[in-house]
């Protein structure tokens, strides 16, 4: 089990969500449902940001490969 904490000084917002029964039951059994949901959303955001960053790295690598391929045949010294 994760060590869940919730900073009670944070500004809070009340949400109503619909969950599958088994997830709703799990959240209801949690000692601190707010901390559980906050941690889950935080991890989701982190995963989403990581995926976006990885996609950007892949795009940059492809662009670098295209540029290298374009310049591969170029000579650094003029031919005589």
N, CA, C and O atoms as a GROMACS GRO file, in nm:
protein
  320
    1UNK      N    1   0.085  -0.118   0.000
    1UNK     CA    2   0.000   0.000   0.000
    1UNK      C    3   0.089   0.124   0.000
    1UNK      O    4   0.195   0.126   0.062
    2UNK      N    5   0.045   0.224  -0.068
    2UNK     CA    6   0.120   0.349  -0.076
    2UNK      C    7   0.096   0.433   0.048
    2UNK      O    8  -0.010   0.425   0.110
    3UNK      N    9   0.193   0.513   0.080
    3UNK     CA   10   0.179   0.606   0.192
    3UNK      C   11   0.108   0.730   0.138
    3UNK      O   12   0.171   0.816   0.077
    4UNK      N   13  -0.022   0.739   0.161
    4UNK     CA   14  -0.101   0.849   0.108
    4UNK      C   15  -0.110   0.960   0.211
    4UNK      O   16  -0.131   0.935   0.329
    5UNK      N   17  -0.094   1.082   0.165
    5UNK     CA   18  -0.109   1.196   0.252
    5UNK      C   19  -0.190   1.301   0.178
    5UNK      O   20  -0.194   1.302   0.055
    6UNK      N   21  -0.250   1.386   0.250
    6UNK     CA   22  -0.330   1.492   0.193
    6UNK      C   23  -0.305   1.615   0.277
    6UNK      O   24  -0.329   1.616   0.397
    7UNK      N   25  -0.257   1.718   0.213
    7UNK     CA   26  -0.227   1.842   0.283
    7UNK      C   27  -0.358   1.918   0.307
    7UNK      O   28  -0.418   1.970   0.213
    8UNK      N   29  -0.401   1.922   0.431
    8UNK     CA   30  -0.530   1.983   0.463
    8UNK      C   31  -0.529   2.135   0.451
    8UNK      O   32  -0.634   2.198   0.467
    9UNK      N   33  -0.414   2.195   0.422
    9UNK     CA   34  -0.409   2.339   0.400
    9UNK      C   35  -0.434   2.373   0.254
    9UNK      O   36  -0.450   2.490   0.219
   10UNK      N   37  -0.437   2.272   0.167
   10UNK     CA   38  -0.462   2.296   0.025
   10UNK      C   39  -0.606   2.341   0.003
   10UNK      O   40  -0.697   2.302   0.076
   11UNK      N   41  -0.625   2.424  -0.098
   11UNK     CA   42  -0.760   2.458  -0.139
   11UNK      C   43  -0.822   2.333  -0.198
   11UNK      O   44  -0.758   2.263  -0.277
   12UNK      N   45  -0.944   2.303  -0.162
   12UNK     CA   46  -1.008   2.181  -0.207
   12UNK      C   47  -1.129   2.212  -0.293
   12UNK      O   48  -1.186   2.320  -0.286
   13UNK      N   49  -1.166   2.115  -0.374
   13UNK     CA   50  -1.284   2.124  -0.457
   13UNK      C   51  -1.361   1.993  -0.443
   13UNK      O   52  -1.300   1.886  -0.438
   14UNK      N   53  -1.491   2.000  -0.436
   14UNK     CA   54  -1.573   1.879  -0.424
   14UNK      C   55  -1.614   1.836  -0.564
   14UNK      O   56  -1.661   1.917  -0.644
   15UNK      N   57  -1.596   1.708  -0.592
   15UNK     CA   58  -1.632   1.651  -0.722
   15UNK      C   59  -1.726   1.533  -0.703
   15UNK      O   60  -1.723   1.464  -0.601
   16UNK      N   61  -1.809   1.514  -0.801
   16UNK     CA   62  -1.892   1.394  -0.806
   16UNK      C   63  -1.850   1.318  -0.930
   16UNK      O   64  -1.851   1.372  -1.040
   17UNK      N   65  -1.813   1.192  -0.912
   17UNK     CA   66  -1.768   1.110  -1.025
   17UNK      C   67  -1.843   0.978  -1.024
   17UNK      O   68  -1.894   0.934  -0.921
   18UNK      N   69  -1.848   0.916  -1.140
   18UNK     CA   70  -1.906   0.782  -1.151
   18UNK      C   71  -1.792   0.684  -1.173
   18UNK      O   72  -1.707   0.704  -1.259
   19UNK      N   73  -1.793   0.577  -1.093
   19UNK     CA   74  -1.689   0.475  -1.101
   19UNK      C   75  -1.754   0.338  -1.113
   19UNK      O   76  -1.867   0.319  -1.069
   20UNK      N   77  -1.682   0.243  -1.171
   20UNK     CA   78  -1.731   0.105  -1.165
   20UNK      C   79  -1.742   0.063  -1.018
   20UNK      O   80  -1.669   0.112  -0.932
   21UNK      N   81  -1.834  -0.026  -0.990
   21UNK     CA   82  -1.862  -0.066  -0.852
   21UNK      C   83  -1.738  -0.107  -0.774
   21UNK      O   84  -1.719  -0.064  -0.660
   22UNK      N   85  -1.651  -0.189  -0.836
   22UNK     CA   86  -1.535  -0.238  -0.762
   22UNK      C   87  -1.439  -0.125  -0.726
   22UNK      O   88  -1.376  -0.130  -0.620
   23UNK      N   89  -1.427  -0.023  -0.813
   23UNK     CA   90  -1.340   0.090  -0.779
   23UNK      C   91  -1.405   0.177  -0.671
   23UNK      O   92  -1.337   0.226  -0.581
   24UNK      N   93  -1.536   0.196  -0.682
   24UNK     CA   94  -1.606   0.273  -0.580
   24UNK      C   95  -1.594   0.209  -0.443
   24UNK      O   96  -1.575   0.277  -0.342
   25UNK      N   97  -1.606   0.077  -0.440
   25UNK     CA   98  -1.594   0.004  -0.314
   25UNK      C   99  -1.453   0.020  -0.258
   25UNK      O  100  -1.436   0.037  -0.137
   26UNK      N  101  -1.353   0.015  -0.343
   26UNK     CA  102  -1.214   0.031  -0.299
   26UNK      C  103  -1.193   0.170  -0.238
   26UNK      O  104  -1.132   0.184  -0.132
   27UNK      N  105  -1.244   0.272  -0.307
   27UNK     CA  106  -1.227   0.409  -0.257
   27UNK      C  107  -1.300   0.424  -0.124
   27UNK      O  108  -1.248   0.488  -0.032
   28UNK      N  109  -1.418   0.368  -0.112
   28UNK     CA  110  -1.494   0.379   0.014
   28UNK      C  111  -1.421   0.313   0.130
   28UNK      O  112  -1.432   0.359   0.244
   29UNK      N  113  -1.346   0.206   0.104
   29UNK     CA  114  -1.273   0.135   0.210
   29UNK      C  115  -1.143   0.206   0.248
   29UNK      O  116  -1.086   0.178   0.353
   30UNK      N  117  -1.098   0.298   0.165
   30UNK     CA  118  -0.971   0.366   0.192
   30UNK      C  119  -0.982   0.451   0.318
   30UNK      O  120  -1.085   0.514   0.343
   31UNK      N  121  -0.875   0.452   0.399
   31UNK     CA  122  -0.878   0.534   0.521
   31UNK      C  123  -0.892   0.683   0.490
   31UNK      O  124  -0.948   0.758   0.569
   32UNK      N  125  -0.841   0.726   0.374
   32UNK     CA  126  -0.848   0.867   0.335
   32UNK      C  127  -0.878   0.871   0.185
   32UNK      O  128  -0.787   0.873   0.103
   33UNK      N  129  -1.006   0.872   0.150
   33UNK     CA  130  -1.047   0.868   0.010
   33UNK      C  131  -0.994   0.988  -0.067
   33UNK      O  132  -0.955   0.975  -0.183
   34UNK      N  133  -0.991   1.105  -0.006
   34UNK     CA  134  -0.941   1.225  -0.074
   34UNK      C  135  -0.794   1.210  -0.112
   34UNK      O  136  -0.754   1.245  -0.222
   35UNK      N  137  -0.715   1.157  -0.020
   35UNK     CA  138  -0.573   1.137  -0.048
   35UNK      C  139  -0.554   1.033  -0.157
   35UNK      O  140  -0.467   1.048  -0.243
   36UNK      N  141  -0.634   0.928  -0.154
   36UNK     CA  142  -0.626   0.824  -0.257
   36UNK      C  143  -0.653   0.881  -0.394
   36UNK      O  144  -0.578   0.855  -0.488
   37UNK      N  145  -0.759   0.959  -0.407
   37UNK     CA  146  -0.795   1.018  -0.536
   37UNK      C  147  -0.690   1.121  -0.578
   37UNK      O  148  -0.651   1.125  -0.695
   38UNK      N  149  -0.644   1.204  -0.484
   38UNK     CA  150  -0.542   1.304  -0.517
   38UNK      C  151  -0.414   1.237  -0.568
   38UNK      O  152  -0.354   1.283  -0.665
   39UNK      N  153  -0.373   1.129  -0.503
   39UNK     CA  154  -0.253   1.056  -0.546
   39UNK      C  155  -0.273   0.994  -0.683
   39UNK      O  156  -0.183   0.998  -0.767
   40UNK      N  157  -0.390   0.937  -0.707
   40UNK     CA  158  -0.419   0.874  -0.837
   40UNK      C  159  -0.417   0.977  -0.949
   40UNK      O  160  -0.361   0.952  -1.056
   41UNK      N  161  -0.477   1.092  -0.926
   41UNK     CA  162  -0.480   1.197  -1.028
   41UNK      C  163  -0.340   1.252  -1.052
   41UNK      O  164  -0.301   1.279  -1.165
   42UNK      N  165  -0.265   1.268  -0.945
   42UNK     CA  166  -0.127   1.316  -0.957
   42UNK      C  167  -0.042   1.220  -1.040
   42UNK      O  168   0.033   1.263  -1.127
   43UNK      N  169  -0.054   1.091  -1.013
   43UNK     CA  170   0.021   0.991  -1.091
   43UNK      C  171  -0.024   0.989  -1.236
   43UNK      O  172   0.058   0.972  -1.327
   44UNK      N  173  -0.153   1.005  -1.259
   44UNK     CA  174  -0.205   1.009  -1.395
   44UNK      C  175  -0.144   1.127  -1.470
   44UNK      O  176  -0.101   1.112  -1.585
   45UNK      N  177  -0.142   1.244  -1.406
   45UNK     CA  178  -0.082   1.362  -1.470
   45UNK      C  179   0.065   1.341  -1.499
   45UNK      O  180   0.114   1.380  -1.605
   46UNK      N  181   0.136   1.280  -1.406
   46UNK     CA  182   0.279   1.253  -1.426
   46UNK      C  183   0.300   1.158  -1.544
   46UNK      O  184   0.387   1.182  -1.627
   47UNK      N  185   0.221   1.052  -1.551
   47UNK     CA  186   0.231   0.957  -1.662
   47UNK      C  187   0.198   1.024  -1.795
   47UNK      O  188   0.265   0.999  -1.895
   48UNK      N  189   0.096   1.110  -1.795
   48UNK     CA  190   0.057   1.181  -1.916
   48UNK      C  191   0.171   1.272  -1.964
   48UNK      O  192   0.204   1.274  -2.082
   49UNK      N  193   0.232   1.345  -1.872
   49UNK     CA  194   0.343   1.434  -1.906
   49UNK      C  195   0.462   1.354  -1.957
   49UNK      O  196   0.529   1.395  -2.052
   50UNK      N  197   0.490   1.238  -1.894
   50UNK     CA  198   0.601   1.153  -1.936
   50UNK      C  199   0.578   1.104  -2.080
   50UNK      O  200   0.670   1.103  -2.161
   51UNK      N  201   0.455   1.062  -2.110
   51UNK     CA  202   0.423   1.014  -2.244
   51UNK      C  203   0.439   1.125  -2.348
   51UNK      O  204   0.491   1.101  -2.457
   52UNK      N  205   0.395   1.246  -2.314
   52UNK     CA  206   0.411   1.359  -2.406
   52UNK      C  207   0.558   1.390  -2.430
   52UNK      O  208   0.599   1.418  -2.542
   53UNK      N  209   0.638   1.386  -2.324
   53UNK     CA  210   0.781   1.413  -2.336
   53UNK      C  211   0.849   1.306  -2.421
   53UNK      O  212   0.933   1.338  -2.505
   54UNK      N  213   0.815   1.179  -2.398
   54UNK     CA  214   0.873   1.071  -2.477
   54UNK      C  215   0.837   1.084  -2.624
   54UNK      O  216   0.921   1.059  -2.710
   55UNK      N  217   0.714   1.124  -2.654
   55UNK     CA  218   0.671   1.145  -2.793
   55UNK      C  219   0.751   1.258  -2.856
   55UNK      O  220   0.792   1.249  -2.972
   56UNK      N  221   0.775   1.366  -2.781
   56UNK     CA  222   0.854   1.478  -2.832
   56UNK      C  223   0.998   1.435  -2.859
   56UNK      O  224   1.056   1.474  -2.960
   57UNK      N  225   1.055   1.354  -2.769
   57UNK     CA  226   1.192   1.304  -2.791
   57UNK      C  227   1.199   1.219  -2.918
   57UNK      O  228   1.293   1.231  -2.996
   58UNK      N  229   1.098   1.132  -2.938
   58UNK     CA  230   1.096   1.049  -3.059
   58UNK      C  231   1.088   1.135  -3.185
   58UNK      O  232   1.158   1.109  -3.282
   59UNK      N  233   1.002   1.236  -3.182
   59UNK     CA  234   0.990   1.326  -3.298
   59UNK      C  235   1.122   1.398  -3.325
   59UNK      O  236   1.164   1.410  -3.440
   60UNK      N  237   1.187   1.445  -3.219
   60UNK     CA  238   1.316   1.514  -3.234
   60UNK      C  239   1.422   1.419  -3.291
   60UNK      O  240   1.502   1.459  -3.375
   61UNK      N  241   1.422   1.295  -3.245
   61UNK     CA  242   1.520   1.197  -3.295
   61UNK      C  243   1.496   1.169  -3.443
   61UNK      O  244   1.592   1.157  -3.520
   62UNK      N  245   1.371   1.158  -3.483
   62UNK     CA  246   1.341   1.136  -3.625
   62UNK      C  247   1.384   1.255  -3.709
   62UNK      O  248   1.439   1.238  -3.818
   63UNK      N  249   1.359   1.375  -3.660
   63UNK     CA  250   1.399   1.495  -3.734
   63UNK      C  251   1.552   1.502  -3.744
   63UNK      O  252   1.605   1.538  -3.850
   64UNK      N  253   1.622   1.470  -3.637
   64UNK     CA  254   1.768   1.469  -3.641
   64UNK      C  255   1.819   1.366  -3.741
   64UNK      O  256   1.915   1.392  -3.813
   65UNK      N  257   1.756   1.250  -3.746
   65UNK     CA  258   1.796   1.147  -3.842
   65UNK      C  259   1.773   1.194  -3.984
   65UNK      O  260   1.856   1.168  -4.072
   66UNK      N  261   1.662   1.263  -4.009
   66UNK     CA  262   1.635   1.316  -4.144
   66UNK      C  263   1.740   1.420  -4.184
   66UNK      O  264   1.789   1.420  -4.296
   67UNK      N  265   1.772   1.508  -4.092
   67UNK     CA  266   1.873   1.611  -4.121
   67UNK      C  267   2.008   1.546  -4.147
   67UNK      O  268   2.077   1.584  -4.241
   68UNK      N  269   2.045   1.449  -4.064
   68UNK     CA  270   2.173   1.379  -4.085
   68UNK      C  271   2.176   1.310  -4.220
   68UNK      O  272   2.279   1.313  -4.288
   69UNK      N  273   2.065   1.249  -4.260
   69UNK     CA  274   2.060   1.181  -4.390
   69UNK      C  275   2.075   1.282  -4.503
   69UNK      O  276   2.141   1.252  -4.602
   70UNK      N  277   2.015   1.400  -4.490
   70UNK     CA  278   2.027   1.503  -4.592
   70UNK      C  279   2.171   1.551  -4.607
   70UNK      O  280   2.216   1.579  -4.718
   71UNK      N  281   2.243   1.560  -4.497
   71UNK     CA  282   2.378   1.613  -4.498
   71UNK      C  283   2.485   1.505  -4.514
   71UNK      O  284   2.603   1.536  -4.528
   72UNK      N  285   2.445   1.381  -4.511
   72UNK     CA  286   2.542   1.271  -4.516
   72UNK      C  287   2.631   1.276  -4.640
   72UNK      O  288   2.751   1.249  -4.632
   73UNK      N  289   2.574   1.310  -4.752
   73UNK     CA  290   2.652   1.312  -4.876
   73UNK      C  291   2.730   1.440  -4.898
   73UNK      O  292   2.809   1.448  -4.992
   74UNK      N  293   2.712   1.538  -4.815
   74UNK     CA  294   2.782   1.666  -4.833
   74UNK      C  295   2.927   1.654  -4.788
   74UNK      O  296   2.957   1.592  -4.686
   75UNK      N  297   3.014   1.714  -4.866
   75UNK     CA  298   3.158   1.717  -4.830
   75UNK      C  299   3.187   1.842  -4.749
   75UNK      O  300   3.131   1.948  -4.775
   76UNK      N  301   3.274   1.827  -4.651
   76UNK     CA  302   3.316   1.941  -4.572
   76UNK      C  303   3.418   2.023  -4.648
   76UNK      O  304   3.434   2.143  -4.622
   77UNK      N  305   3.487   1.960  -4.741
   77UNK     CA  306   3.590   2.030  -4.818
   77UNK      C  307   3.548   2.033  -4.965
   77UNK      O  308   3.494   1.936  -5.017
   78UNK      N  309   3.572   2.144  -5.029
   78UNK     CA  310   3.535   2.153  -5.172
   78UNK      C  311   3.619   2.054  -5.254
   78UNK      O  312   3.737   2.034  -5.226
   79UNK      N  313   3.556   1.994  -5.352
   79UNK     CA  314   3.629   1.901  -5.437
   79UNK      C  315   3.696   1.978  -5.550
   79UNK      O  316   3.645   2.082  -5.594
   80UNK      N  317   3.808   1.928  -5.597
   80UNK     CA  318   3.884   1.996  -5.702
   80UNK      C  319   3.866   1.928  -5.833
   80UNK      O  320   3.923   1.971  -5.933
   0.00000   0.00000   0.00000
